[in-house]
Amino acid sequence: MEKPQEIEGPRLYVLLEGELVIDLPDHSYLHLRKGEGAHLQGPHKITPIDPSVVAVWNP
């Protein structure tokens, strides 16, 4: 992953390489590093800091 993406529905992320910032609708964010994960239910924006490898599950 190299570019920001707007996501509308639920997703589960596990970061395999790189770093990822997830912007949430309430103006907070998550900063994931290699080996970390997050399960999000609503809309959000994901932005890789460096080229990243992300495993994504779309339930």
DRENDRENMAR-712239 format. One line per 4 residues: number of its first residue (from 1); their letters; for each residue x, y, z of N, C-alpha, C. Coordinates in steps of 0.1 Angstrom, whole numbers, plus 2048, in hexadecimal, padded with zeros to 3 digits. Atoms other than C-alpha are relative to their C-alpha. Example, Ala and Ser with C-alpha at 12.3 -4.5 7.8 and 13.67 -1.06 7.14 Angstrom:
1) AS) 809,7F4,800,87B,7D3,84E,809,80C,800; 7F7,7F5,800,889,7F5,847,7F8,80B,808
END
This chain:
1) MEKP) 809,7F4,800,800,800,800,809,80C,800; 7F8,7F4,801,80E,822,7F6,7F8,80D,801; 808,7F4,801,7F1,83A,7F4,7F5,800,80A; 80B,800,7F7,7D6,846,80C,7F3,7FB,7FA
5) QEIE) 80C,806,805,7B4,835,809,7F5,804,80A; 80C,7FE,7F8,791,83F,816,7F9,7F2,801; 807,80D,7FE,77F,820,825,7F3,803,806; 80E,7FD,7FB,759,820,82B,7FB,7F5,80A
9) GPRL) 806,80B,7F7,753,7FE,83C,80A,7FA,809; 7F8,807,7F6,761,7E7,856,80C,7F9,7FA; 7F4,807,805,785,7DA,852,808,7FC,80C; 7F6,804,7F6,79F,7C7,866,80D,801,7F9
13) YVLL) 7F3,7FE,805,7C3,7D1,860,80A,7F9,809; 7F4,804,7F9,7E3,7C0,869,80C,805,7F8; 7F5,7FA,807,803,7D3,860,80C,7F6,800; 7F5,809,801,81E,7BC,852,80D,807,7FE
17) EGEL) 7F4,7F8,803,837,7D6,847,7FD,80F,800; 803,7F2,801,83A,7FC,84A,7F9,806,80C; 808,7F9,7F6,824,814,85D,7F3,805,7FA; 80D,7FC,805,800,81E,859,7F9,809,80A
21) VIDL) 808,7F8,7F8,7EB,83B,866,7F2,7FF,7FC; 80F,801,803,7C5,837,869,7F9,80C,806; 808,7F4,7FB,7B1,857,86C,7F1,7FC,802; 80E,804,7FD,78F,852,87D,7F7,80C,7FF
25) PDHS) 80A,7F5,802,76F,867,879,800,80A,80C; 800,7F7,7F4,773,876,89D,80C,808,801; 7F4,7F8,801,794,886,892,80B,7FA,809; 7F5,808,7F9,7A9,86C,8A6,806,7F8,7F5
29) YLHL) 7F9,809,80A,7C1,854,895,806,7F4,807; 7F8,80B,7FC,7D3,833,899,80D,800,7F8; 7F4,802,807,7F7,82E,890,805,7F2,802; 7FC,80E,7FF,7FF,80A,888,80E,7FE,7FB
33) RKGE) 7F3,804,804,822,7FC,886,800,7F1,7FD; 7FF,80E,803,82E,7DA,87A,7FC,7F7,80B; 805,809,7F6,81C,7BE,88C,7F4,804,807; 80C,7FC,7F9,7FF,7D3,899,7F4,7FF,7F7
37) GAHL) 80C,801,808,7DB,7D1,88E,7F5,809,806; 80B,7F8,7FB,7BA,7E3,891,7F3,7FB,7F9; 80D,803,806,795,7DA,88B,7F7,80C,801; 808,7F3,800,780,7F8,880,7F2,7FD,7FA
41) QGPH) 80E,803,805,75A,7F8,87B,7FB,80A,7F6; 806,7F5,808,753,81A,86A,80A,805,7F6; 7F7,7FA,80A,762,831,850,80D,805,806; 7F3,7FC,7FB,787,83A,853,809,802,7F3
45) KITP) 7F6,7FD,80A,7A5,845,83E,80D,7F9,804; 7F3,806,7FD,7C5,830,83C,80A,807,7F7; 7F5,7F9,807,7E6,841,833,80D,7F9,804; 7F3,806,7FC,807,82D,831,80A,80B,802
49) IDPS) 7F5,7F7,7FE,825,840,83E,80C,7FD,7F7; 7F7,805,809,83D,82B,82A,7F9,7F5,7F8; 806,80B,806,835,811,810,7FD,7F5,80A; 804,80A,7F6,822,7F7,825,7FA,7F4,7FB
53) VVAV) 807,80C,803,816,7D4,824,7F5,7FE,80B; 80B,800,7F7,7F4,7D1,834,7F7,7F4,7FC; 80A,80A,802,7DE,7B2,838,7F2,806,804; 80D,7FA,7FE,7B9,7BD,835,7F5,7F5,7FF
57) WNP) 80C,809,800,79A,7A9,83E,7F4,809,7FF; 80C,7F8,802,779,7B7,831,7F4,7F6,804; 80A,809,7FC,75E,7A5,845,7F3,801,7F9
END
